[in-house]
Structure formats: C-alpha cells, structure tokens
C-alpha cells in the first residue's frame, strides 16, 4: 500500500479525498445538509475530471443548529476518520442573551460565576441521552450590554449546550432569558480568521474542473493534517507506517520521535517524517523502549 506524500505536495484530487474546509456555515440548512452538499459537489467534480479518485463521505466537526452560523470544519473523504479529534478541543461562541427584563447592574459578577464546571442536561430534541453531565466553561465574558441584551463570548468544552447556558444565565440574573443570535467563532484548532463560504468552495471546484486552475482550491481546502495541529504527534518510520496500514500497532523500533510531554493514555497522531498522517492511537509506551508497543491503533488513516 502506498503512503501519502507531504501535505503541501498533494494533487487536487488527493486534497479533496483527504482534506478539510473551514466552512462559514450560513443560516438555514442543517450541518448535515451542508456537509452532504460539499460531498456531492466534490464527487461530481472528481467524476468530471476523470481522475482515479472518488469520495463517498464528508462529516462536520460539531453540529450547529440550522439558524446558527460560523465555524464548521467539514472533513472530506478519509479525513472523516479524524472526527474524534474535535472532541478533544474547545469551542468558542459569540451569543446574544435576550433578557426578559432590564439587565441588572451586577451582571458581570453573576456571569463570572458560570466559569468552571457546570451541570447540563441535553435538551429533549438532542440526539444524545438526556442524562445530567458536567461541562467546563473555560472563559465567559460580557462584550457589550444594552437594556435587555448581553453580548457574550463563551469558550467552553465540546458538547456544551449554549442555549441551555443562556437559559440558566437568565435565571441567575433574575430576569429570565433566552438565547438570541449565536455564532461559533472557533472549534479547536480552527477559528474564524480564515473561514470560507460554500460559494467560495464551489467556485474553487469550478475553476479546477472547467479552467484546469487548482489555485483557488489550494486556498480553500487544507490537507487533513491541519486537524491534528493541537494534539501530540509521534513521528514513525515509513516501514512502520506500512505495517500500520495493514493493521499493526506502532512498535518501539519504528518510533523516531515522540512530542515532549506526551504521556501514557494520550491520544496522538502518528506521522511519517514528511508530515503525512498515518493513524490515530493511544500511547502505551515510550520512545526509549527497545521493544513492545508504543502506540495502540484507534484509526488508520492510510
């Protein structure tokens, strides 16, 4: 089995079958609909280019409700195998809290009390079990205030329900309240500094398909390795990577380097020396071991 080349040397077809788009989700469609549209557009483009590549799946990094906008990384093709990485990182939102009475003078101190671990029960419409659970609010600040509105910036653990948080904030403020507009500004390691619209993505596909110009595509689609930016990395030899491709774990002789600070139990990304992703795995040994397994496989990426 051949391994992928360096991320910055991939063909357009290779990029589209193992890539990620930092999409600015528009209001209206569901996250699932948006990722399906991108998948179908890529499939049609690859077919039109008559290349030896295809795509049958795409996935988004964390559901946004239809009315919600903002940062929605969409994984294309085999990049969908990296979805679990987004569960490790934080999310950031800007939300409007619509209070049902004038905002009290002590709003800042009340809001600050919600930083740290909080209890939440998923809403009735949620696809997950409605059991009480703990989620961490890393940072919560008031950006602006009006008579009956607060503009909030929220940095929180993945899986936090911002609508429920706004409801609870309204109760704590003594006014009652509900969430108004919501926009996601970051889902680690992506943020809103380089978002692309669905129109930009479709235009980039058209430039490659119709004009044989892939440059816009390289501006809009990133190699899937970008998803791995914030998790520890293990560099393995190409010989070890080929064994991993056939289902073997990462043994000590194949380990070239382990990122400093990595400990047993950590989720890591294994890459070849040229930076190509090989697998996700869990650390069970050290690079100083002479034998045995260093990384147990979770997801093979080649």
Buried (B, 14 or more C-beta within 10 A) or exposed (E): EEBBBEBEEBEBBBBBBBBBBBBBBBEEBBBEEBBBBBBEBBBEBBEEBEBEBEBEBBBBBBEBBBEBBBBBBBBBBBBBBBBEBBEEBBBBBBBBBBBEEEBEEEBEEBBEEBBEEBEBEBEEEEEEEEEEBEBBBBEBEBEEBEEBBBBBBBBBBBBBBBBBBBBBBBEBBEBEBBBBEBBBBBBBBBBBEEBBEBEBBBBBBBBBBEEEEBEBBBEBBBBBBBBBEEBBBBBBBBEBBBBBBEEBBBBBBBBBEBBEEBEEEBBBBBBBEBBBBBBBBBBBBBBEBEEEBBBEBEBBBB
